[in-house]
Amino acid sequence: MKNSIFLIRGLPPLFGLAAFLAIWQVISGFYSHVITPSPVEVAQTLLTLAADGQLWEQSRHSILRGLVGFGLAVAAGTPLGLLIGMNPVAASLLRPLVVVLQVTPLISWLLLAMIWIGFTKVPVFVVFVTTLPLIVINTFQGVKSIDGQLLQMSEIYRISKPRVIREIYLPQVAPYLMAGVSNALGVTWKAVAMAEFLSVQQGIGASMAVARINLETAALFAWTLFLIGLGLVTDRLLAYLTNRKLKHWM
């Protein structure tokens, strides 16, 4: 019974994917492979990149840079969001700065980082500044959603601050924080590829820049598909960790 339900649920996405590939194949027949390569050509290019090791070598740089920038954003954004939510003075001082970070265009951070810190560290910096606001704002919103009566009771019974944070704040904030982490993780791979495209000579974005110069459109499609797959895999992994490891807080 469960297998049949799973099969029924899985058929529509498969039909949708098949229809998309069929339309793509038809469209590619009307244009040069430089304009629109076929799905088969893109798949062959992706396999070639994997077979000669280029896919894994370049993606290793991108994944490392992305995770470092993302990890720094989570490490700094979580306590900062808690501070803004719990302290009105900190909120008045820091919240406008977070909003400024959020609305500043990615290209501005990219160009400024090239001037400030040099080219090699640009991808990590860009990922950090673009994902930090997502973590801070979601954490702040989680703090604001906490039931005030629970906090009043903790004051009446003189419960220690560490225990209040552990048993009241964290369970309430966790769903908001994980939503911010999920959004930030999706932005991470876009930001790191964009930063690499313009600043460094290794990584997925740098490989896409070379493919553009050489008019290797199939390689551009292949790298794009790999980035999409990377985003899907990390999103599913995060969902698994959230459901299994943080279930008691969600």
C-alpha positions in Angstrom: 0.0 0.0 0.0 2.7 2.4 1.0 4.7 1.6 -2.2 1.7 2.3 -4.4 1.1 5.6 -2.7 4.7 6.6 -3.1 4.6 5.6 -6.8 1.4 7.6 -7.4 3.0 10.7 -5.7 6.2 10.3 -7.6 4.6 10.0 -11.1 3.6 13.7 -11.6 7.1 15.0 -11.0 8.5 12.4 -13.4 6.0 13.3 -16.1 6.8 17.0 -15.6 10.5 16.4 -15.9 10.0 14.2 -19.0 7.9 16.9 -20.6 10.5 19.6 -19.8 13.3 17.5 -21.3 11.1 16.8 -24.4 10.4 20.5 -24.9 14.0 21.3 -24.4 15.1 18.7 -27.0 12.6 20.1 -29.5 13.7 23.7 -29.0 17.4 22.8 -29.3 16.7 21.4 -32.8 15.8 24.9 -34.1 19.0 26.6 -32.9 22.8 26.1 -32.9 24.3 24.1 -30.1 26.1 27.4 -29.1 22.7 29.0 -28.4 20.7 26.0 -27.0 22.6 22.7 -26.6 20.4 19.6 -26.3 19.8 17.7 -23.0 21.9 14.9 -24.4 24.9 17.2 -25.1 24.6 18.8 -21.7 24.5 15.4 -20.0 27.6 14.2 -22.0 29.4 17.4 -21.0 28.5 16.9 -17.4 29.8 13.3 -17.5 33.0 14.4 -19.2 33.6 17.1 -16.5 33.1 14.4 -13.9 35.3 11.8 -15.6 38.3 14.1 -16.0 38.0 15.3 -12.4 37.3 18.9 -13.2 33.8 18.8 -11.8 35.0 17.6 -8.4 38.1 19.8 -8.3 36.2 23.0 -9.1 33.2 22.2 -6.9 35.5 21.5 -4.0 36.6 25.1 -3.9 33.1 26.4 -4.3 31.6 24.1 -1.6 34.4 25.0 0.9 34.0 28.7 0.3 30.2 28.5 0.5 30.2 26.5 3.7 32.7 28.8 5.4 30.8 31.9 4.6 27.5 30.3 5.5 28.9 28.9 8.7 30.2 32.3 9.8 26.9 33.8 9.0 25.0 31.3 11.2 27.6 31.6 14.0 27.4 35.4 14.0 23.7 35.8 13.0 22.1 33.6 15.6 23.4 35.4 18.7 23.0 38.7 17.0 19.4 38.0 16.3 18.8 36.8 19.9 20.4 40.0 21.2 18.3 42.3 18.9 15.2 40.4 20.0 15.9 40.4 23.7 17.5 43.8 24.1 15.5 47.0 23.0 18.7 49.1 23.0 20.5 46.6 20.8 17.5 46.5 18.5 17.5 50.2 18.0 21.2 50.3 17.3 21.7 47.1 15.2 18.5 46.4 13.4 18.9 49.3 10.9 22.4 48.0 10.1 21.0 44.6 9.4 18.4 46.1 7.1 21.1 48.0 5.2 23.0 44.7 4.8 19.8 43.0 3.4 19.0 45.7 0.8 22.5 46.3 -0.4 22.9 44.8 -3.9 25.1 41.7 -4.3 27.2 43.4 -7.0 28.0 46.2 -4.6 29.4 43.9 -2.0 31.3 42.0 -4.7 33.0 45.1 -6.0 33.7 46.6 -2.6 35.2 43.3 -1.4 37.6 43.3 -4.3 38.9 46.7 -3.1 38.8 45.9 0.6 40.2 42.4 1.0 41.6 41.3 -2.3 40.2 38.7 -4.8 40.8 35.4 -3.1 38.6 36.1 -0.1 35.8 37.7 -2.0 33.5 34.6 -2.3 33.5 33.9 1.4 32.9 37.5 2.3 30.0 37.9 -0.3 28.3 34.7 1.1 28.7 36.0 4.6 27.2 39.4 4.1 24.3 38.2 1.9 23.2 35.3 4.2 23.8 37.1 7.6 20.7 39.2 7.4 18.5 36.2 6.7 19.7 34.5 9.9 19.5 37.6 12.0 16.0 38.6 10.9 14.5 35.1 11.2 16.1 34.7 14.7 14.7 38.1 15.7 11.3 37.2 14.5 11.4 34.0 16.5 12.3 35.9 19.7 9.4 38.2 19.1 7.0 35.3 18.7 7.7 34.0 22.3 4.8 34.0 24.6 5.2 36.8 27.1 3.4 35.0 29.8 6.1 32.3 29.8 8.8 34.9 30.4 6.8 36.5 33.2 6.4 33.1 34.9 10.1 32.5 34.6 10.7 35.9 36.3 8.2 35.1 39.1 9.8 31.7 39.8 13.3 33.2 39.4 14.4 30.7 36.8 18.0 31.2 35.8 18.7 32.9 32.5 20.6 30.0 30.9 17.6 27.7 31.6 15.2 30.3 30.2 17.2 30.5 27.0 17.4 26.7 26.8 13.8 25.8 27.6 11.9 28.9 26.4 13.8 30.8 23.8 15.4 28.0 21.9 12.3 25.9 21.3 10.4 29.0 20.2 13.2 30.4 18.0 14.3 27.1 16.4 11.6 26.9 13.7 12.3 30.5 12.6 16.0 30.0 12.8 15.9 26.8 10.6 13.7 28.6 8.1 16.3 31.4 7.9 19.1 28.8 7.6 17.3 27.0 4.8 16.8 30.3 2.9 20.4 31.3 3.5 21.7 27.9 2.3 19.8 28.5 -1.0 21.4 31.9 -1.4 24.8 30.6 -0.6 25.4 28.7 -3.8 24.1 31.6 -6.0 26.3 34.1 -4.1 29.5 31.9 -4.2 29.1 31.2 -8.0 28.5 34.9 -8.7 31.5 36.0 -6.6 33.8 33.3 -8.2 32.6 34.4 -11.7 34.2 37.8 -11.3 36.9 37.4 -8.7 38.9 34.1 -8.7 40.3 31.6 -11.1 39.1 28.4 -9.4 35.6 27.2 -8.5 32.3 26.7 -10.3 31.7 30.4 -11.0 35.2 30.7 -12.5 34.6 27.6 -14.7 31.4 29.2 -15.9 33.3 32.4 -16.8 35.8 30.3 -18.9 32.9 28.5 -20.6 31.3 31.8 -21.5 34.5 33.2 -23.0 35.0 30.0 -25.1 31.2 29.9 -26.0 30.9 26.5 -24.4 27.2 26.8 -23.8 26.8 23.1 -22.9 29.4 23.5 -20.1 27.4 26.5 -18.8 24.3 24.4 -18.7 26.2 21.5 -17.1 27.7 23.7 -14.3 24.2 25.3 -13.8 22.6 21.9 -13.4 25.3 20.9 -10.9 24.6 24.0 -8.9 20.9 23.2 -8.9 21.7 19.7 -7.8 24.0 20.9 -5.0 21.3 23.2 -3.8 18.7 20.4 -3.7 21.0 18.0 -2.0 22.0 20.4 0.7 18.4 21.5 1.2 17.3 17.8 1.7 20.2 17.2 4.0 19.3 20.2 6.1 15.6 19.0 6.2 16.8 15.6 7.4 19.0 17.0 10.1 16.2 19.3 11.2 13.6 16.5 11.4 15.9 13.9 13.1 18.3 15.9 15.3 16.2 19.0 16.2 12.8 17.4 16.3 12.3 18.0 20.1 12.6 21.7 19.5 10.5 22.0 16.4 
